[in-house]
Amino acid sequence: MGMDNNKCGRDRLKHRGPDWSGLYQHGDCYLAHQRLAVIDPASGDQPLYSEDKKIVVTVNGEIYNHEALRQLLPNHKFHTGSDCDVIAHLYEEFGENFVDMLDGMFSFVLLDTRDNSFLAARDAFGITSLYIGWGLDGSVWISSELKALNDECEHFETFPPGHLYSSKSGGLRRWYNPPWFSESIPSTPYDPLVLRRAFENAVIKRLMTDVPFGVLLSGGLDSSLVASVTSRYLAGTKAAKQWGAQLHSFCVGLEGSPDLKAGKEVADYLGTVHHEFHFTVQDGIDAIEEVIYHVETYDVTTIRASTPMFLMSRKIKSLGVKMVLSGEGSDEIFGGYLYFHKAPNKEEFHRENCRKLKALHQYDCLRANKATSAWGLEARVPFLDKEFVDVAMSIDPEWKMIKPDQGRIEKWVIRRAFDDEENPYLPKHILYRQKEQFSDGVGYSWIDGLKAHAEQNNSATLTVPGGPSVACSTATAVEWDASWSKNLDPSGRAATGVHNSAYEKLVANGNLTSKNMDSVPKMNGVSTPELTIRS
């Protein structure tokens, strides 16, 4: 890896890890790390080492099964209580094939000073961000964000999720090979209790923390289930003994938005300490340039959703919270986006699930990781637990198909799994609330106002990558409904005939109009930001 002492780019990543800085040099190899201390804040500074310090590791992420892995290494002595301390020792014991043993979210680089070889790997779904680049001098550069690479690399690209890079072979190979990856159609019968328990286990293992934490609670199905399960099982955890058993929840939205109303209702039902953050359309517009800098994409939907999450994360961190649980991944696994109503058959439904999961690192994972990391906040996503995904993606997709005539709306299988009459997890109408994409749920006028602003400042649209999409679909799924080709908008309201507040009409040339667009104020001036907090 080519890094020199003054140009390693770590200063550009200090926002991700404000708690400590680490730098290690061996010959012409450098490892630099910015630490956000969540597990073992006192002694878990990085880089981490093997006993003889011949193996050196820098890691971003959490290894949830680290205690079980330590039991597999009885002859090894660990220097810290950090969950990531197991990585160097696993490499000593099992070589490069240990990565699949890790249960968690992670990006890491491991240097073996015995032969000057190195290994880099990224978690199964790309929950943590990672990039790889090559310098003109043949050097290899790896970083959590692009901004640390762009001065030194002739070429750089996204490090693919579920892959590892070995300097010994000089290339990438996929270590994550689940059955669903082939997109073959599964046939396991739906068992709601099996699905419920798998998700509960996914949430419980993510309650591993040595710092204050909370849950993001929009009042939609996914975040509400995360909050409900967390609230139900928190009391018996080490985290509760250290920080108390009352859960803190956080929601963001424009004044009067659907998410603020639903989030408060769920918080009241669960008895959480609820924190409500308000922003204005102008606040969001003022933040967009900074959001793009941190999130490192021009994808329209990602920026729309990242902006309120970015604003909320700043306020959450100001309260002393360093970790939150979030609901990303459910829509990809269960077909939650409203365009799935038009899936022609279970085979296409499942293949679209697979396509969405494989691309998640470019969209929701990227947003959840970078919009929070911009302020030194960590987001954990239980829906993307490897074991849970294996269970959910093995279900015969006929059960996931949306069939209104049978009372089966989007994500029916996960809703039904938590529909417990005797010991309810959520109010019935929340459990069966229609899907709202995050950028819609924070307030419809956020997207409408953003469009109005973009129409006056549209030169940047030429740089936006991507293909046709309706309500966050892939390009392939656009073909499910002929009318969608005239309505290419990633908002859930573009799913006309499905969303309860869908765009009312399409003009002849395919541009969207909605009944409230004419009333959206033009964003020519710059106002003072008005982000307020209510607890």
TORGU-72024 format. One line per 4 residues: for each residue x, y, z of C-alpha. Coordinates in nm, 4 decimals. Layout:
<sites>
X,Y,Z  ...
</sites>
This chain:
<sites>
0.0000,0.0000,0.0000  0.1470,0.3291,-0.0976  0.1193,0.5961,0.1679  0.3750,0.8421,0.2885
0.3767,0.9999,0.6284  0.2410,1.3340,0.5138  -0.0015,1.2292,0.2436  -0.1947,0.9376,0.3860
-0.5207,1.1312,0.3634  -0.6284,1.0517,0.7174  -0.6911,1.4178,0.7987  -0.9790,1.4037,0.5489
-1.1359,1.1205,0.7466  -1.1199,1.2677,1.0976  -1.4950,1.3235,1.0984  -1.5436,0.9445,1.0853
-1.3245,0.8798,1.3887  -1.2779,1.1819,1.6144  -1.1729,0.9819,1.9227  -0.8175,0.8780,1.8301
-0.5655,0.8745,1.5450  -0.3278,0.5880,1.4711  -0.0447,0.5523,1.2181  0.1841,0.2572,1.1484
0.4741,0.2292,0.9026  0.6619,-0.0789,0.7845  0.8932,-0.0088,0.4920  0.6833,0.1506,0.2225
0.3558,0.0291,0.3759  0.1424,0.2570,0.5907  -0.1719,0.1961,0.7937  -0.3631,0.5014,0.9139
-0.6757,0.4952,1.1282  -0.9286,0.7392,1.2733  -1.1159,0.5787,1.5601  -1.4765,0.6124,1.6681
-1.4631,0.4293,2.0031  -1.7778,0.2220,2.0620  -1.6378,-0.1003,2.2107  -1.3606,-0.0788,2.4749
-1.2992,0.2975,2.4418  -1.0162,0.2840,2.6950  -0.7796,0.0344,2.5309  -0.9037,-0.0461,2.1819
-0.7000,0.2122,1.9888  -0.5789,0.1091,1.6450  -0.3836,-0.0273,1.4686  -0.4358,-0.3645,1.6406
-0.1657,-0.6306,1.6526  -0.1000,-1.0008,1.6913  0.0954,-1.1069,2.0024  0.4347,-1.0694,1.8317
0.3172,-0.7559,1.6466  0.3988,-0.9140,1.3101  0.0353,-0.8859,1.1980  -0.1079,-0.5327,1.1957
-0.4739,-0.4440,1.1334  -0.6890,-0.1342,1.0918  -1.0646,-0.1888,1.0990  -1.3834,0.0117,1.0591
-1.6863,-0.1705,1.1937  -1.8129,-0.4117,1.4546  -1.7600,-0.7876,1.4951  -2.0690,-0.9025,1.6844
-1.9494,-1.2602,1.7429  -1.6045,-1.1630,1.8725  -1.6580,-1.3311,2.2099  -1.7417,-1.6642,2.0432
-1.4422,-1.6268,1.8102  -1.2103,-1.5702,2.1073  -1.3199,-1.9104,2.2372  -1.1849,-2.0646,1.9139
-0.8433,-1.9137,1.9873  -0.7504,-2.0477,2.3333  -0.3768,-2.0244,2.2700  -0.3852,-1.6579,2.1702
-0.3383,-1.3618,2.3998  -0.5398,-1.0498,2.3232  -0.4064,-0.7020,2.3937  -0.7463,-0.5244,2.4140
-1.1161,-0.5853,2.4698  -1.1958,-0.4504,2.1232  -1.4269,-0.6677,1.9147  -1.1904,-0.6175,1.6202
-0.8913,-0.7592,1.8079  -0.9814,-1.1098,1.6879  -0.8977,-1.0360,1.3225  -0.5179,-1.0548,1.3441
-0.5383,-1.3757,1.5489  -0.7878,-1.5402,1.3139  -0.5528,-1.4655,1.0252  -0.2650,-1.6309,1.2122
-0.4772,-1.9390,1.2748  -0.6754,-1.9740,0.9509  -0.5004,-1.7635,0.6873  -0.7014,-1.5645,0.4341
-1.0054,-1.7915,0.4623  -1.1176,-1.6577,0.8005  -1.3275,-1.3665,0.6686  -1.6493,-1.5680,0.6404
-1.6222,-1.6428,1.0139  -1.6826,-1.2762,1.0963  -2.0397,-1.1833,1.1874  -2.0684,-0.8087,1.1600
-2.0121,-0.5012,0.9489  -1.6535,-0.4268,0.8621  -1.3892,-0.2950,0.6286  -1.0324,-0.3778,0.7184
-0.6743,-0.3838,0.5946  -0.4332,-0.6404,0.7397  -0.0560,-0.6196,0.6916  0.1613,-0.9276,0.7378
0.5091,-0.7850,0.8021  0.6673,-1.1307,0.7741  0.6418,-1.1204,0.3939  0.5097,-0.7660,0.3379
0.1801,-0.9001,0.2048  -0.1553,-0.7447,0.2825  -0.5218,-0.8369,0.2814  -0.8280,-0.6121,0.2599
-1.1927,-0.7125,0.2964  -1.5404,-0.5640,0.3121  -1.8548,-0.6994,0.4791  -2.1200,-0.8980,0.2937
-2.3477,-0.6084,0.1954  -2.1124,-0.3114,0.2049  -2.2637,-0.1613,0.5199  -1.9278,0.0036,0.5854
-1.7852,0.2013,0.2949  -1.4573,0.1079,0.1223  -1.2673,0.2096,-0.1915  -0.9543,0.0895,-0.3669
-0.7207,0.2866,-0.5926  -0.3956,0.2479,-0.7855  -0.1154,0.5013,-0.8183  0.1016,0.5598,-1.1250
0.3927,0.4083,-0.9333  0.2081,0.0787,-0.8881  0.0999,0.1534,-0.5315  -0.2328,0.0267,-0.3997
-0.4468,0.2551,-0.1841  -0.7478,0.1577,0.0263  -0.9746,0.3978,0.2159  -1.3184,0.4307,0.3718
-1.3848,0.7379,0.1593  -1.2835,0.8546,-0.1870  -1.1625,1.1916,-0.0648  -0.8562,1.0273,0.0905
-0.7545,0.8739,-0.2446  -0.8114,1.1349,-0.5109  -0.4725,1.3084,-0.4821  -0.2603,0.9975,-0.5240
-0.4533,0.7544,-0.7455  -0.4619,0.7353,-1.1217  -0.7710,0.5155,-1.0945  -1.0001,0.4211,-0.8075
-1.3255,0.2333,-0.7680  -1.5671,0.0964,-0.5118  -1.4316,-0.2025,-0.3228  -1.7101,-0.4559,-0.3855
-1.9005,-0.5880,-0.0835  -1.8463,-0.9485,0.0157  -1.4984,-0.9468,-0.1420  -1.1392,-0.9564,-0.0267
-0.8240,-0.8316,-0.1974  -0.5011,-1.0249,-0.1493  -0.1682,-0.8771,-0.2507  -0.0413,-1.2336,-0.2914
-0.2810,-1.2981,-0.5791  -0.3047,-0.9345,-0.6851  -0.6806,-0.9383,-0.7255  -1.0264,-0.9454,-0.5749
-1.2275,-1.2558,-0.4942  -1.5699,-1.2994,-0.3432  -1.5745,-1.4538,0.0049  -1.9524,-1.4156,0.0567
-2.1356,-1.6862,-0.1365  -2.4900,-1.7332,0.0000  -2.7460,-1.9515,-0.1823  -2.9539,-1.6518,-0.2936
-2.6628,-1.4941,-0.4807  -2.7241,-1.7191,-0.7829  -3.0813,-1.5801,-0.8010  -3.2245,-1.9323,-0.8171
-3.5821,-1.9422,-0.6877  -3.6077,-2.0692,-0.3253  -3.8840,-2.2995,-0.2030  -3.8727,-2.2984,0.1787
-4.2251,-2.2616,0.3254  -4.2928,-1.9403,0.5159  -4.2733,-1.9806,0.8940  -4.3521,-1.6507,1.0692
-4.2028,-1.7569,1.4017  -3.8720,-1.8600,1.2416  -3.8539,-1.5235,1.0653  -3.9448,-1.3371,1.3844
-3.6806,-1.5106,1.5927  -3.4122,-1.4568,1.3293  -3.4807,-1.0836,1.3328  -3.4909,-1.0638,1.7107
-3.1513,-1.2337,1.7236  -3.0183,-0.9845,1.4670  -3.1275,-0.6907,1.6817  -3.0096,-0.8378,2.0122
-2.6539,-0.9001,1.8927  -2.6326,-0.5344,1.7838  -2.6963,-0.4120,2.1374  -2.3266,-0.4719,2.2050
-2.1918,-0.1303,2.3064  -1.9819,0.0522,2.5653  -2.1232,0.3962,2.4772  -2.4689,0.5629,2.4804
-2.6915,0.4579,2.1898  -3.0451,0.4822,2.0508  -3.2671,0.3948,1.7569  -3.3741,0.5916,1.4515
-3.7549,0.5892,1.4557  -3.9436,0.7263,1.1567  -4.2665,0.5486,1.2481  -4.2466,0.3327,0.9378
-4.2573,-0.0443,0.9650  -3.8833,-0.1130,0.9534  -3.7567,0.1391,1.2083  -4.0578,0.0652,1.4316
-3.9774,-0.3072,1.4376  -3.6129,-0.2312,1.5216  -3.7257,-0.0013,1.8036  -3.9854,-0.2471,1.9316
-3.7487,-0.5438,1.9485  -3.4739,-0.3280,2.1017  -3.7125,-0.1966,2.3652  -3.8357,-0.5479,2.4437
-3.4919,-0.7052,2.4968  -3.2762,-0.4157,2.6146  -3.3297,-0.4723,2.9882  -3.1307,-0.7961,2.9967
-2.8220,-0.6684,2.8180  -2.4832,-0.5401,2.9340  -2.5668,-0.2095,2.7667  -2.8697,-0.1647,2.9925
-2.6608,-0.2254,3.3040  -2.4193,0.0418,3.1896  -2.6535,0.3019,3.0382  -3.0010,0.2192,3.1688
-3.2911,0.0226,3.0267  -3.4916,0.3119,2.8814  -3.4378,0.3406,2.5082  -3.3801,0.6736,2.3319
-3.5369,0.7230,1.9875  -3.4798,0.9870,1.7191  -3.6892,1.1197,1.4306  -3.6470,1.3972,1.1742
-3.8937,1.5729,0.9471  -4.0480,1.8902,0.8183  -4.3139,2.0416,1.0422  -4.6263,1.8245,1.0159
-4.4574,1.5439,0.8195  -4.5914,1.1850,0.8180  -4.2802,1.0497,0.9908  -4.2929,1.2936,1.2830
-4.6520,1.2006,1.3606  -4.6017,0.8252,1.3267  -4.2636,0.8287,1.5039  -4.4096,0.9995,1.8116
-4.6998,0.7568,1.8220  -4.4666,0.4554,1.8173  -4.2354,0.6158,2.0744  -4.5292,0.6758,2.3074
-4.6453,0.3164,2.2593  -4.2995,0.1748,2.3363  -4.2209,0.4227,2.6138  -3.8958,0.5504,2.4638
-3.7326,0.8840,2.5421  -3.8148,1.0435,2.2094  -3.6195,1.3236,2.0408  -3.7833,1.5021,1.7488
-3.5805,1.7144,1.5072  -3.7372,1.9636,1.2655  -3.5817,2.1089,0.9518  -3.7035,2.3357,0.6724
-3.6723,2.2892,0.2984  -3.4197,2.5714,0.2967  -3.2161,2.4026,0.5714  -3.1921,2.0975,0.3498
-3.0986,2.2925,0.0392  -2.8314,2.4823,0.2314  -2.6803,2.1505,0.3435  -2.6771,1.9703,0.0078
-2.3252,2.0723,-0.0957  -2.1853,1.9453,0.2340  -2.3959,1.6283,0.2092  -2.2549,1.5489,-0.1353
-1.9012,1.6064,-0.0036  -1.9545,1.3522,0.2726  -2.1740,1.0965,0.0972  -1.9698,1.1097,-0.2262
-2.2484,1.0490,-0.4760  -2.4788,1.2467,-0.7029  -2.7482,0.9777,-0.7019  -3.0762,1.1670,-0.6713
-3.2579,0.9408,-0.4256  -2.9518,0.8991,-0.2054  -2.8989,1.2745,-0.1738  -3.2680,1.3354,-0.1097
-3.2644,1.0875,0.1796  -2.9126,1.1619,0.3049  -2.9833,1.5282,0.3699  -3.2337,1.4910,0.6561
-3.0308,1.1996,0.7950  -2.7175,1.4171,0.7865  -2.8955,1.6978,0.9754  -3.0405,1.4550,1.2286
-2.7056,1.2837,1.2886  -2.5459,1.6123,1.3895  -2.8093,1.6674,1.6560  -2.7926,1.3080,1.7799
-2.4156,1.3333,1.8258  -2.4582,1.6617,2.0134  -2.6617,1.4704,2.2734  -2.3652,1.2441,2.3458
-2.4955,0.9427,2.1520  -2.2385,0.7538,1.9399  -2.4347,0.4606,1.7969  -2.7847,0.4107,1.6526
-2.9805,0.1175,1.5132  -3.1542,0.1772,1.1805  -3.3951,-0.0038,0.9471  -3.2124,-0.0208,0.6120
-3.2344,-0.3397,0.4045  -3.5887,-0.4552,0.4699  -3.7340,-0.3175,0.1463  -3.4744,-0.4957,-0.0640
-3.5239,-0.8282,0.1156  -3.9044,-0.8284,0.1228  -3.9967,-0.6211,-0.1827  -4.1158,-0.3227,0.0165
-4.0890,-0.0568,-0.2525  -4.4292,0.0161,-0.4003  -4.3296,-0.0795,-0.7544  -4.3169,-0.4413,-0.6346
-4.6988,-0.4324,-0.6587  -4.6494,-0.4745,-1.0320  -4.4112,-0.7724,-1.0201  -4.5470,-1.0128,-1.2852
-4.4602,-1.3361,-1.1036  -4.2679,-1.4723,-0.8067  -3.9572,-1.5404,-1.0165  -3.9233,-1.1758,-1.1231
-4.0066,-1.0639,-0.7704  -3.7208,-1.2706,-0.6251  -3.4694,-1.1718,-0.8922  -3.5451,-0.8064,-0.8244
-3.4906,-0.8720,-0.4517  -3.1490,-1.0130,-0.5392  -3.0591,-0.7263,-0.7709  -3.1549,-0.4712,-0.5057
-2.9559,-0.6467,-0.2329  -2.6470,-0.6682,-0.4513  -2.6654,-0.2941,-0.5260  -2.7498,-0.1774,-0.1738
-2.3935,-0.0611,-0.1046  -2.4372,0.2093,-0.3691  -2.7510,0.3516,-0.2134  -2.9012,0.2969,0.1331
-2.5895,0.1455,0.2911  -2.3812,0.4309,0.1554  -2.6316,0.6843,0.2917  -2.6646,0.5225,0.6349
-2.2888,0.4910,0.6759  -2.1697,0.8269,0.5481  -2.4532,1.0581,0.6558  -2.3960,0.9392,1.0119
-2.0164,0.9071,0.9972  -1.9978,1.2701,0.8866  -2.0601,1.3532,1.2536  -1.8822,1.0600,1.4204
-2.1992,0.8535,1.4654  -2.2228,0.4796,1.3919  -2.5317,0.3215,1.2304  -2.6052,-0.0513,1.2709
-2.8561,-0.2292,1.0474  -3.0079,-0.5532,1.1847  -3.2062,-0.6287,0.8677  -2.8701,-0.6901,0.6960
-2.7610,-0.9549,0.9444  -2.6153,-1.2450,0.7422  -2.8146,-1.5130,0.9237  -3.1387,-1.3161,0.9002
-3.0899,-1.2538,0.5289  -3.0281,-1.6264,0.4760  -3.3608,-1.7063,0.6439  -3.5572,-1.4314,0.4674
-3.4145,-1.4974,0.1210  -3.4802,-1.8714,0.1456  -3.8590,-1.8186,0.1722  -4.0605,-1.9164,-0.1343
-4.1185,-1.5731,-0.2942  -4.4808,-1.6612,-0.3584  -4.5321,-1.5598,0.0068  -4.3741,-1.2192,-0.0562
-4.5929,-1.1396,-0.3575  -4.8293,-0.8468,-0.2989  -5.1914,-0.9619,-0.3230  -5.4373,-0.6935,-0.2063
-5.7356,-0.9213,-0.2684  -5.5930,-1.1527,0.0000  -5.5035,-0.8699,0.2366  -5.1329,-0.9036,0.1622
-4.9672,-0.5641,0.1202  -4.5962,-0.5004,0.0642  -4.3684,-0.6763,0.3192  -4.6608,-0.8848,0.4423
-4.4364,-1.1704,0.5576  -4.2434,-0.9588,0.8084  -4.5598,-0.7744,0.9176  -4.7373,-1.1061,0.9809
-4.4355,-1.2401,1.1703  -4.4723,-0.9616,1.4289  -4.8528,-0.9557,1.4391  -4.8839,-1.0953,1.7908
-5.2323,-1.0530,1.9379  -5.1359,-1.1628,2.2908  -4.8153,-0.9618,2.3248  -4.8207,-0.7003,2.0467
-4.5003,-0.5453,1.9214  -4.6671,-0.2426,1.7599  -5.0096,-0.0849,1.7116  -5.1927,-0.2577,1.4280
-5.2119,0.0460,1.2002  -4.8376,0.1070,1.2363  -4.7602,-0.2574,1.1694  -4.9599,-0.2269,0.8474
-4.8657,0.1319,0.7538  -4.7989,0.1763,0.3810  -4.4380,0.2044,0.2744  -4.2943,0.5570,0.2754
-3.9467,0.6117,0.1346  -3.7415,0.8089,0.3858  -3.7085,1.1129,0.1587  -4.0901,1.1177,0.1235
-4.1750,1.0436,0.4856  -3.9808,1.3412,0.6237  -4.2341,1.5592,0.4374  -4.3528,1.5582,0.0764
-4.2618,1.9252,0.0338  -3.8928,1.8317,0.0848  -3.8763,1.6561,-0.2530  -4.1141,1.9023,-0.4196
-3.9101,2.1976,-0.2948  -3.5876,2.0305,-0.3987  -3.7237,1.9824,-0.7502  -3.8233,2.3460,-0.7710
-3.4737,2.4483,-0.6645  -3.3102,2.2084,-0.9110  -3.5150,2.3431,-1.2020  -3.3464,2.6793,-1.1478
-3.0000,2.5344,-1.0842  -2.9922,2.2312,-1.3126  -2.6423,2.2284,-1.4638  -2.5264,1.9687,-1.2106
-2.7858,1.7186,-1.3344  -2.5504,1.6340,-1.6218  -2.3152,1.4700,-1.3726  -2.5767,1.2428,-1.2137
-2.5178,0.8725,-1.2946  -2.7756,0.5947,-1.3070  -3.0429,0.4469,-1.5278  -3.4232,0.4628,-1.5412
-3.6006,0.4079,-1.2082  -3.9495,0.4356,-1.0622  -3.9908,0.4432,-0.6844  -3.6331,0.3136,-0.6399
-3.6677,0.0255,-0.8866  -3.3869,-0.1162,-1.0949  -3.3946,-0.0450,-1.4682  -3.5181,-0.4000,-1.5304
-3.8267,-0.3551,-1.3106  -3.9323,-0.0396,-1.4982  -4.0486,-0.2792,-1.7697  -4.3141,-0.4244,-1.5366
-4.5560,-0.1402,-1.6203  -4.5605,0.0361,-1.9577  -4.6756,0.3685,-1.8068  -4.3683,0.3914,-1.5841
-4.1360,0.4786,-1.8717  -4.3142,0.8174,-1.8802  -4.2815,0.8670,-1.5059  -3.9168,0.8087,-1.4184
-3.8944,0.9456,-1.0675  -3.7400,0.7653,-0.7676  -4.0011,0.8930,-0.5208  -4.2483,0.6366,-0.3886
-4.5250,0.8705,-0.5066  -4.4258,0.7858,-0.8630  -4.5886,0.4438,-0.8111  -4.9184,0.5759,-0.9470
-5.2174,0.3641,-0.8627  -5.0359,0.2237,-0.5567  -4.9179,0.5044,-0.3256  -5.1987,0.6660,-0.1275
-5.0565,1.0118,-0.2082  -4.9314,0.9379,-0.5586  -4.8544,1.2133,-0.8089  -5.1891,1.3016,-0.9609
-5.1006,1.3337,-1.3273  -4.8282,1.3021,-1.5850  -4.7864,1.5697,-1.8488  -4.7502,1.4608,-2.2059
-4.3704,1.4813,-2.2159  -4.3306,1.2710,-1.9033  -4.2547,1.5491,-1.6527  -4.4278,1.5167,-1.3167
-4.6674,1.7692,-1.1731  -4.8404,1.7422,-0.8400  -5.1252,1.9443,-0.7036  -4.9013,2.1307,-0.4590
-4.6067,2.2130,-0.6874  -4.7371,2.5590,-0.7742  -4.7396,2.6542,-0.4076  -4.3784,2.5575,-0.3416
-4.1728,2.8711,-0.2686  -3.8803,2.9451,-0.4995  -3.5432,2.8962,-0.3318  -3.3452,3.1952,-0.4559
-3.2256,3.3415,-0.1277  -3.0388,3.1895,0.1612  -3.2019,3.1917,0.5015  -3.0681,3.1200,0.8471
-3.0946,2.7463,0.9205  -3.3700,2.6566,1.1642  -3.2916,2.3087,1.2902  -3.4637,2.2731,1.6254
-3.4739,1.9957,1.8796  -3.7617,1.8701,2.0881  -3.7150,1.6008,2.3497
</sites>
